[in-house]
């Protein structure tokens, strides 16, 4: 019952992972996520679809842009939303 109650409280969608709304990430992770985001748009300037953020490994600093609304993270990964990435790009 608790799981269905939780879905009802979020409009039928699964709850947002803590990394979506949590505190600012480690500055090194944020810098790596910004680099991944910037590189993608330099290589693919014609792309119209905006990512929702970057899933990034806390150990290797390698990551991927996430375009769907349900990122599935590995235990060693963090999600950095676009709202935290974009302010440092300007």
C-alpha positions as CSV (number, residue, x, y, z in Angstrom):
1,X,0.0,0.0,0.0
2,X,2.8,2.4,0.8
3,X,4.2,2.2,-2.8
4,X,0.9,2.9,-4.4
5,X,0.3,5.7,-1.9
6,X,3.7,7.2,-2.8
7,X,2.8,7.0,-6.6
8,X,-0.6,8.7,-5.9
9,X,1.1,11.6,-4.1
10,X,3.4,12.2,-7.1
11,X,0.7,12.2,-9.7
12,X,1.2,8.6,-10.8
13,X,4.9,9.1,-11.5
14,X,7.7,7.4,-9.5
15,X,9.2,9.6,-6.8
16,X,12.0,11.9,-7.9
17,X,15.4,10.5,-6.9
18,X,17.2,12.4,-4.1
19,X,19.9,13.6,-6.5
20,X,17.4,15.6,-8.5
21,X,16.7,18.0,-5.7
22,X,19.5,17.5,-3.3
23,X,22.4,19.9,-2.4
24,X,24.9,20.9,-4.9
25,X,27.2,18.1,-6.0
26,X,30.9,17.8,-5.5
27,X,32.5,20.7,-7.4
28,X,34.7,18.2,-9.4
29,X,31.6,16.3,-10.5
30,X,29.8,19.5,-11.5
31,X,32.9,20.6,-13.5
32,X,33.0,17.2,-15.3
33,X,29.2,17.3,-16.0
34,X,29.5,20.8,-17.4
35,X,32.4,19.6,-19.7
36,X,30.3,16.7,-20.9
37,X,27.3,19.0,-21.6
38,X,29.4,21.6,-23.4
39,X,31.2,19.0,-25.5
40,X,27.9,17.5,-26.6
41,X,26.6,20.8,-27.8
42,X,29.8,21.8,-29.6
43,X,29.8,18.5,-31.5
44,X,26.0,18.4,-32.1
45,X,24.9,22.0,-32.4
46,X,21.9,21.0,-34.5
47,X,20.4,18.8,-31.8
48,X,17.0,20.1,-30.7
49,X,16.3,17.8,-27.7
50,X,17.6,19.1,-24.4
51,X,18.9,16.7,-21.8
52,X,17.5,16.7,-18.3
53,X,21.0,16.3,-16.8
54,X,24.1,14.1,-16.7
55,X,24.6,10.7,-15.0
56,X,28.2,10.7,-13.9
57,X,30.5,8.3,-12.2
58,X,31.8,9.6,-8.9
59,X,35.0,7.6,-9.3
60,X,36.0,8.0,-13.0
61,X,34.2,11.4,-13.7
62,X,32.9,9.8,-17.0
63,X,29.2,10.4,-17.7
64,X,26.4,10.5,-20.2
65,X,23.7,13.0,-21.0
66,X,20.2,11.8,-19.9
67,X,17.2,12.6,-22.1
68,X,14.4,10.6,-20.5
69,X,12.7,11.5,-17.2
70,X,13.6,8.3,-15.3
71,X,17.4,8.0,-15.1
72,X,18.6,4.7,-13.8
73,X,21.8,5.1,-11.9
74,X,24.5,2.6,-10.9
75,X,25.5,2.6,-7.3
76,X,28.7,4.6,-8.1
77,X,26.9,7.3,-10.2
78,X,25.3,10.6,-9.4
79,X,22.7,12.5,-11.4
80,X,23.4,16.2,-11.9
81,X,20.3,18.0,-13.2
82,X,20.6,20.6,-16.0
83,X,19.5,23.3,-13.5
84,X,22.8,22.8,-11.7
85,X,24.9,22.6,-14.8
86,X,23.7,25.6,-16.8
87,X,24.4,28.4,-14.4
88,X,28.2,27.8,-14.6
89,X,28.3,27.7,-18.4
90,X,27.7,31.5,-19.0
